[in-house]
Amino acid sequence: MKNAFFALALFLITSTITSCVILSPKKYKALLAKQDSLNSTLTEAQLNGESLEQRITRLRKDTSDLNSQLNDLRTQHNEMEANYAKLRNNSSAEINKLSGNLNKLSDDLKKREQRLKEVEEILRKRDEATNQLKAKLQEALLGFTKNGLTVEIKNGKVYVSLTDKLLFPSGSIIIDEKGKQALTQLATVLKQQPEINIAVEGHTDSQKINNLGQIKDNWDLSVLRSTSVVRFLTEEQKVESVRMTATGKGQYQPLNPNTSAENRSKNRRIEIVLSPKLDELYDLIKQ
């Protein structure tokens, strides 16, 4: 395009010059001026053409860059949409899972609360029965309190404590008459309470045993005295044997330090431990 424009201009100039063999100075100068103007116009056109080509090239490059950026943005957008959809699906699944866990925990909590109420009710009944039993025993054994008999509640159990002087002659395992009277009164109450387990514990002081024949030590004495009480309650008073246990604690669970005759006398004792049967409670705990 630029070459054709240049050729056309040159042709016009040449034609003008050749068609006028004889020119006046004024016309000649006008022609020169026109030629200079055409040269200027041609140069400017050439420069403008180059500038347009550069602009086109730059625009093409910019367009290519923009297309590349647009494609990158579209890719990122698609990835973000995919991630969002994945997160939304995962969130829904997690929410459903958490909701299920929450419902399960709520059900478990309700069950535990129900079991707790049942346990509390059983313990309340146990405490009520224990207090009633204590009151009955205190009433039945009131006449023996001056002889060292006590009735108290510890850890939900009733402890009937009888000093050895109330039950046995010194160094003996044979129950005397006063002791039998106390145990008979005790048995009357126990036979009215079939849901009570009975443990008989023998206790001694720390003094070494001498000259007691077959009784070798305090272990022997504590065990034989407890079995004597159990035999009297089961064989003579007809308390159910299945409810009874006999143990000897020897000198190892004293009430007081064995530092005086009075303290040693208190430590020599038979303790009858009465505890309500809690099979129902144990069954609840196992669940």
PEKAGI-V105883 format. One record per residue. N is the residue number from 0. RES is the residue in one letter. SS is DSSP state (@ for helix, = for strand, . for the rest). PSI is psi in radians with two decimals (* if undefined). Layout:
BEGIN
N:RES:SS:PSI / N:RES:SS:PSI
END
This chain:
BEGIN
0:M:.:-0.76 / 1:K:@:-0.69 / 2:N:@:-0.69 / 3:A:@:-0.68 / 4:F:@:-0.72 / 5:F:@:-0.74 / 6:A:@:-0.67 / 7:L:@:-0.75 / 8:A:@:-0.74 / 9:L:@:-0.68 / 10:F:@:-0.76 / 11:L:@:-0.73 / 12:I:@:-0.78 / 13:T:@:-0.72 / 14:S:@:-0.70 / 15:T:@:-0.72 / 16:I:@:-0.77 / 17:T:@:-0.49 / 18:S:@:-0.31 / 19:C:.:1.62 / 20:V:.:-0.69 / 21:I:.:2.02 / 22:L:.:2.57 / 23:S:.:2.75 / 24:P:@:-0.64 / 25:K:@:-0.80 / 26:K:@:-0.62 / 27:Y:@:-0.76 / 28:K:@:-0.64 / 29:A:@:-0.70 / 30:L:@:-0.72 / 31:L:@:-0.72 / 32:A:@:-0.73 / 33:K:@:-0.68 / 34:Q:@:-0.74 / 35:D:@:-0.70 / 36:S:@:-0.74 / 37:L:@:-0.68 / 38:N:@:-0.73 / 39:S:@:-0.78 / 40:T:@:-0.70 / 41:L:@:-0.78 / 42:T:@:-0.77 / 43:E:@:-0.70 / 44:A:@:-0.71 / 45:Q:@:-0.75 / 46:L:@:-0.74 / 47:N:@:-0.65 / 48:G:@:-0.76 / 49:E:@:-0.71 / 50:S:@:-0.72 / 51:L:@:-0.71 / 52:E:@:-0.72 / 53:Q:@:-0.72 / 54:R:@:-0.74 / 55:I:@:-0.77 / 56:T:@:-0.79 / 57:R:@:-0.74 / 58:L:@:-0.69 / 59:R:@:-0.73 / 60:K:@:-0.78 / 61:D:@:-0.72 / 62:T:@:-0.73 / 63:S:@:-0.75 / 64:D:@:-0.75 / 65:L:@:-0.71 / 66:N:@:-0.72 / 67:S:@:-0.78 / 68:Q:@:-0.71 / 69:L:@:-0.76 / 70:N:@:-0.72 / 71:D:@:-0.78 / 72:L:@:-0.71 / 73:R:@:-0.73 / 74:T:@:-0.81 / 75:Q:@:-0.71 / 76:H:@:-0.78 / 77:N:@:-0.71 / 78:E:@:-0.73 / 79:M:@:-0.71 / 80:E:@:-0.70 / 81:A:@:-0.77 / 82:N:@:-0.70 / 83:Y:@:-0.77 / 84:A:@:-0.70 / 85:K:@:-0.80 / 86:L:@:-0.71 / 87:R:@:-0.74 / 88:N:@:-0.77 / 89:N:@:-0.72 / 90:S:@:-0.73 / 91:S:@:-0.74 / 92:A:@:-0.75 / 93:E:@:-0.73 / 94:I:@:-0.75 / 95:N:@:-0.70 / 96:K:@:-0.81 / 97:L:@:-0.69 / 98:S:@:-0.73 / 99:G:@:-0.75 / 100:N:@:-0.70 / 101:L:@:-0.74 / 102:N:@:-0.71 / 103:K:@:-0.78 / 104:L:@:-0.67 / 105:S:@:-0.74 / 106:D:@:-0.75 / 107:D:@:-0.72 / 108:L:@:-0.73 / 109:K:@:-0.73 / 110:K:@:-0.74 / 111:R:@:-0.70 / 112:E:@:-0.69 / 113:Q:@:-0.76 / 114:R:@:-0.68 / 115:L:@:-0.75 / 116:K:@:-0.71 / 117:E:@:-0.74 / 118:V:@:-0.77 / 119:E:@:-0.67 / 120:E:@:-0.71 / 121:I:@:-0.76 / 122:L:@:-0.66 / 123:R:@:-0.77 / 124:K:@:-0.66 / 125:R:@:-0.82 / 126:D:@:-0.67 / 127:E:@:-0.78 / 128:A:@:-0.67 / 129:T:@:-0.78 / 130:N:@:-0.69 / 131:Q:@:-0.71 / 132:L:@:-0.76 / 133:K:@:-0.78 / 134:A:@:-0.73 / 135:K:@:-0.72 / 136:L:@:-0.74 / 137:Q:@:-0.68 / 138:E:@:-0.76 / 139:A:@:-0.57 / 140:L:.:0.28 / 141:L:@:-0.64 / 142:G:@:-0.17 / 143:F:@:0.03 / 144:T:@:-0.52 / 145:K:@:-0.29 / 146:N:@:0.29 / 147:G:.:0.29 / 148:L:.:2.32 / 149:T:=:2.65 / 150:V:=:2.16 / 151:E:=:2.85 / 152:I:=:2.27 / 153:K:=:2.22 / 154:N:.:0.70 / 155:G:.:0.18 / 156:K:=:2.69 / 157:V:=:2.21 / 158:Y:=:2.05 / 159:V:=:1.96 / 160:S:=:2.21 / 161:L:=:2.16 / 162:T:=:2.74 / 163:D:@:-0.53 / 164:K:@:-0.33 / 165:L:@:-0.45 / 166:L:@:-0.70 / 167:F:=:2.57 / 168:P:.:2.81 / 169:S:.:2.23 / 170:G:.:0.21 / 171:S:.:2.79 / 172:I:.:0.16 / 173:I:.:2.18 / 174:I:=:2.29 / 175:D:.:3.13 / 176:E:@:-0.71 / 177:K:@:-0.70 / 178:G:@:-0.69 / 179:K:@:-0.65 / 180:Q:@:-0.77 / 181:A:@:-0.78 / 182:L:@:-0.54 / 183:T:@:-0.75 / 184:Q:@:-0.72 / 185:L:@:-0.77 / 186:A:@:-0.61 / 187:T:@:-0.74 / 188:V:@:-0.73 / 189:L:@:-0.63 / 190:K:@:-0.34 / 191:Q:.:-0.06 / 192:Q:.:1.29 / 193:P:.:-0.28 / 194:E:.:0.26 / 195:I:=:2.23 / 196:N:=:2.57 / 197:I:=:2.12 / 198:A:=:2.22 / 199:V:=:2.11 / 200:E:=:2.25 / 201:G:=:2.37 / 202:H:=:2.57 / 203:T:.:3.06 / 204:D:.:-2.95 / 205:S:.:0.00 / 206:Q:.:2.43 / 207:K:.:2.45 / 208:I:.:2.37 / 209:N:.:2.46 / 210:N:.:0.81 / 211:L:.:0.49 / 212:G:.:-2.07 / 213:Q:.:-0.22 / 214:I:.:1.98 / 215:K:.:-0.66 / 216:D:.:-3.01 / 217:N:@:-0.54 / 218:W:@:-0.89 / 219:D:@:-0.81 / 220:L:@:-0.77 / 221:S:@:-0.70 / 222:V:@:-0.79 / 223:L:@:-0.64 / 224:R:@:-0.71 / 225:S:@:-0.70 / 226:T:@:-0.53 / 227:S:@:-0.73 / 228:V:@:-0.75 / 229:V:@:-0.76 / 230:R:@:-0.73 / 231:F:@:-0.77 / 232:L:@:-0.63 / 233:T:@:-0.75 / 234:E:@:-0.71 / 235:E:@:-0.60 / 236:Q:.:-0.06 / 237:K:.:0.57 / 238:V:.:2.41 / 239:E:.:2.19 / 240:S:@:-0.55 / 241:V:@:-0.35 / 242:R:@:-0.11 / 243:M:=:2.53 / 244:T:=:2.59 / 245:A:=:2.26 / 246:T:=:2.69 / 247:G:=:2.19 / 248:K:=:-0.12 / 249:G:=:-2.42 / 250:Q:.:0.17 / 251:Y:.:0.01 / 252:Q:.:1.11 / 253:P:.:2.64 / 254:L:.:-0.56 / 255:N:.:2.79 / 256:P:.:2.45 / 257:N:.:1.00 / 258:T:.:-0.08 / 259:S:.:2.82 / 260:A:@:-0.67 / 261:E:@:-0.80 / 262:N:@:-0.71 / 263:R:@:-0.60 / 264:S:@:-0.68 / 265:K:@:-0.56 / 266:N:@:-0.48 / 267:R:.:1.79 / 268:R:=:2.88 / 269:I:=:2.22 / 270:E:=:2.18 / 271:I:=:1.95 / 272:V:=:2.09 / 273:L:=:2.13 / 274:S:=:2.32 / 275:P:=:2.53 / 276:K:.:2.30 / 277:L:.:0.69 / 278:D:@:-0.69 / 279:E:@:-0.71 / 280:L:@:-0.76 / 281:Y:@:-0.67 / 282:D:@:-0.67 / 283:L:@:-0.72 / 284:I:@:-0.61 / 285:K:@:-0.39 / 286:Q:.:*
END
